[in-house]
Structure formats: C-alpha cells, structure tokens
Amino acid sequence: MKHTLLLATITTVIGSAQAATLNVYNWSDYIAEDTLEKFTAATGIEVNYDVYDSNEVLEAKVLAGNSGYDIVVPTSDFLRRQIGAGAYQKLDKSKLPNLKNMDEALMAQAERYDENNDHSVIYLWGTTGIGYNVNMVQERLGDNAPTDSWALIFDPANAAKLADCGISVLDAPTEIIPAAMKYLGLDPNSTDSDDFAKAEALLTTIQPHIRYFHSSQYINDLANGDVCVSVGWSGDIYIARDRAAEAENGVEISYTIPKEGTLQWFDMLAIPVDAPNPDLAHQFIDFIMDAQVTADITNYVWYANANAASMPLVDEEITSDPTIFPTAEVRDNLYAATVYNSRQDRVITRTWTKIKTGQ
Ligand code: N2P
C-alpha cells in the first residue's frame, strides 16, 4: 500500500516534469495487458509500442539504422549477428539494479550469443513445437496420432490427412529448416549444403498440404478451429488454448515438444546503437526485470522467463508445466540456434522461397 502511494507521488512529479516517450518494438502477443500502463504510471514515460512477428523483419530495420526504436527484442542468434554489425549499444549495468533478479544459469546460456551479456538481457524464452486441435487430429489420425513427434506433419502421409483441417507453419526459416534436419536424424546445427538440400526435399514434399506459412495468425485460427495443427511457439499455442476456452467454442488445444527434439530460443531486450532515448530504454529494461512485472507477463503470455526472483509469483500451472519450464529430461532434447553467416543466410533465404512456393 505504502509502495503504491509512493509510486503515485513519483509519477506526478516526473509526469509533470517531462513528456518523454519511449519507442518499443516487440513481438506481437508478447506482453501483459497492463505492463505498459504500469510502466507509465511508475515512471511518467509514455510508450510508443509497435509489434512484429519475424526476426527477419526486425533485422532489416535494425541493420538499416535509424529505426527510431529504443528497445527491440531479437532472438539471440539474430542478436549475435546484429551485434557483429555494430547495431547495439553496451548496456550501462549501473542503471540496471534488477539484474540481480536474473537466473545466472540462463544468462550464462545467453552469453553464448552476447559475450558477458554486454548488450542484452533475456526477456522471455521458449521452444518451437506443435500446437494441435485434439479432436480434429484424433478424427483424422486416430488414437495413435503421433502428436508427440515431428512425424505429425513431416511424414507426408500424416500431413495429407490433416490438410483439410489446416496445417500452418511458422514463417521462420532458421527454425523450420533445422527442425526438418532434426526429424531426418541430421544435426540441426548443420551448415552443410547436402543437409540443407535434404531438409528442402522433405519440406517441399509436405508443402502442398500446408495451408499457410505465417508467424502470428495461427493463434486465432487454432483457437477458432480454422486450422488444426500449427508449428508454432510455445506460449502462442497456450494463448490460443486460452482464447478457445474463453470463447467456450469446444476447441481443445494442446502443445507438445516433439520427442526428436527442438529449438530452445531466447528473446533478448537490446538497445539499438542509434536509439533516441537510451536512458529511458535502461529504465524500461530495469522495470521489466522487476520480479512482479515479469511474473505478470509470464502469467499472461505463457512464455518462460529467466527471472529467478519472479518464480514464486508465477502461476504454478505454468511453472510445473514441462513444456514451458522443461524438466532436465526434456532439456536434453533441446538444441540451441546456429548463428549463420551471411553466405549461409542467403542459402536459407533461397531455400525457403523455393519451399514456400513449392518449386
Ligand atoms: C510471440 C512470439 C514469440 C517469439 N508471439 C518467438 N521468438
């Protein structure tokens, strides 16, 4: 209570002193409903908030420069390449006292992409897996439908049977091509052109059975029963499940981490080198690292966070779910993203265009 009063006073003082605006560019469906309001109430800083659903789209803006954004949220492999291009400034850690809340083991994992965590802090993390409509899949593939395996869609016989109820796949080539490699028993971190060719052949075979490649539309489509299987991101599938439950439309959605293994990714808060308001950006990052703020976000979007102090405040339904906070056994099956160089990146872009157009 005391705390609230204090915040209210600070807000009035700062609010009248400055009309600062922070420019945030984040993934769609990736923040709690009241996070920004609370940030403005606590700091007096207004937020201009835009969203995207693709690392490639973000990368184009960040590398072009003058994006106008103070905060962006690239996935760690993309962040690595963008740091290499000089796109981000170093964080001033003296302005981030809440860094003490972060989980050291997870931040150490993120160091693989950002040495010493100099430019970034983990926002949320998750896996790329399979969301599906329990009844529609059961009707088409029976009780033994391989819902715990990439075979559900990468086996063309299964994909053909699911085509009529709708399969969607993320428009995320650096996630889907390695998943196809993994299903084929290849190293998902391979950069060998033969392995790219094998993944391309597999994805081209199932392409006629895929309704669309898109990275955000599937949330509502799954929730409404307009698609029955989505290769998607963990939290998004749970958001779809929530929306179906709210609509009381009888749609039952489940998420699985395929048993062959999948990608574990980290999305990172970072400040572009030419950010107009780096000081406000630091205030935002520190605010997000508040235990309650991060817990509220995880409780709303169903993505894991890396904030150790927030854990007691996260709903048990979420912390105890091994598809959100994987157990050691599940973790053994997760792999980290490859940082592709620009030559490999061009191969991926070309391969992906061929896959999507079915050529
Ligand atoms: C949220 C998207 C999750 C980000 N809609 C995937 N890195």
Boltz pocket constraint, residues with backbone or C-beta under 6 A from the ligand:
constraints:
  - pocket:
      binder: B
      contacts: [[A, 27], [A, 28], [A, 29], [A, 30], [A, 75], [A, 215], [A, 233], [A, 236], [A, 265], [A, 267]]
      max_distance: 6.0
